[in-house]
C-alpha cells in the first residue's frame, strides 16, 4: 500500500509538468503529492511493510517531485540573484556532505534529521504562501533553516552519529 501511495506522488509530479505553474490544478496536484510524501512512510511503518525498495522508491519520488517543481517554478517566479547564490551554497554543502559521507562511511548517506524534515516542510509551505508573503522574505527564513540543516547533517555524517535513534521516527 505504501509503495502505491509513493507511486501516486510520482504520477502527480509528472502531471504537474502539464499544468500551468501556480494554477488551481497545479496547487491541487502539488498538495496531493505533498500529502502522499507525508503519508507513505507512516503507512509503511503501521502496516509493517517497510522495505529497501520502498525507501528507494520514496527517494526517487522525492527527486522527481523536486525536479518537476524546479522546472515549473523557476521560470514562473521572480527569484533574485542573491537567492540563487544562497541556494547554490546550500547545494554545495549538501554535495560536500554526500562526498564526505561516502569517504567516512563508505556509502552514500543522507541523514533524515529533524531539521531536514523541517526544511522540507518549510519549502513545501513556501509555495503555498507566495500570494501573501513576498518570496524575498520567506526565502530568508527557509534558507536560514536549510543552511543550518545542511551543516547539522554534515556534522552527523562526519561524526558517524546515526540519527535513526532520534525521535524523528515518531512523527515522520
N, C-alpha and C positions, 0 to 999 in steps of 0.2 A: 504493500500500500504506500509506504513512504517513497519508494522509487517512482511510483506513478505520480505522486504529488510533485516530486522533483522534476519529472518529465514535463509536467504541466508548466513549470517555470520556464523550461527551455522553449516550449511551444509559444507561451505568452511573449517571451523575449523575441522570438523570430517574428511573431505577429506585429510587434512594435515597429519593426522595420517598414511596415506597410501603412503606418498611421502618421498623420501629421503630428509633429512634436508639440506637446503641451495641449493637444486637443482632448475633448472629453473621452474619446475612445482610448487615446494614449494613456490617460490617467487611470482608466479602468483596468487596462492590461498591466500597467505599472503596479497598481495596488494589488492585483491578483498575484503577480509574480512575487511581490514582497511578502504577501501572506503565505504563499507556498514555501518561501525561504524560512519563515519563522516556524512553520508547522511540520515540515518534513522530518526534521531531527527529533522533535517531540514524539511524533507518531512512531518513528523507528524505535526509539527507546521504550515507549509504552507497550509496543507490540513485540518487543524482544527480536526485532528484525534488523538491528544494526549490522551493517556488513561493510567490508572494504570496498566492494563495488558501489554501494550506496554512498559512501563517503567520497569516492572519486566522481560519481555522477553529480553529487552536490557541488563539488568544486568546479566541474565542467559547467553546470547550470549557472553558478555564480559568475564564472568567467564570461559566458555567453551574454548574460544579463548586463554586466558592466560594459562589455564591448558594444553591444547594441545601444545602450543608453548613451555612451560617448558618441557613437556615430550619429545618433539623432539629436543630441542636445548641444554638442559643441557648435554646430552651425546656427542653432536657434537661440543661443544665449550670447549676451554681450559680456564676454569674460575679459577682465583687464589683464594686462601683461604680467603684473606682479603676482596675480593668482596662478597663472601658468607656471611661473618660476617657483612658487611655493609648492605647487603640486609636483613639479619636477623634482624638487628637493626631497619630498616625501617618498616619491617613487625611487629615488636614488638610495635613500635609507633602506627601503624595503628590499631592493636588489642586493645591497650590502648584507642585509640580514640573511637573505636566501643563500648567498655565496658563503658567508661565514658559518651558517648552519650546516652547509654541506662539508665545509672544512672540519668543523668541530665534531659533528655527529655522523659524518659520512653518509648523509642522506639529506634530501631537500625537506626543510622543516618550515612550517608556518604555525606559529603559536596562536591558538584561539583564546586570547586573553580577554578579560572583561573590557579593557579599553578598546581592543579591536572590534568587539561586538558593539560597544557604544558608538565608535566611529562609523561603523556600517549603518547603524540605526539613524545617526545624525545625517549621514549622506542621503539616506532614503527619504527622510523627512524634509531635508533641504529643498528638494524638488517640489514638494507639496506646499512649501511656504513662499515660493517665488512671487506670488501675487501680493503678499503682504509685507515681506521683508526683502529689502534690496540685497541682491546676491553678494555685493561687496561686503556687507556687514555680516551676513550669515556665514559666508565663506571664511571669515577671520576666525569665528568660533570653531567651525568644523575643522579647519586646517590646524588650528592650535591643538585640538584634541587628537587629530590624526598624527600630528608630529610627535606628540607625547606617546601615543600608542605605538608608533613605529620604533621609537627609541626604546621604550619598555620591552617590546618584542625582541629587539636585538639583544638587550641585556639578558632576557630569559634564554635566548638561543645560545649566546656565547657562554653563559654560566652553566648550561646544561640543565637548568631548572625546568622540570616538567610541569606544565600548567594543568595537566589532567586532574590534579588533586585540588585545584582551586574551585571555589563554589560556582564557577560559571556553568558547570554541567547541570546545576539545579534549575537554571532559568533559561537555558537555551535549547 
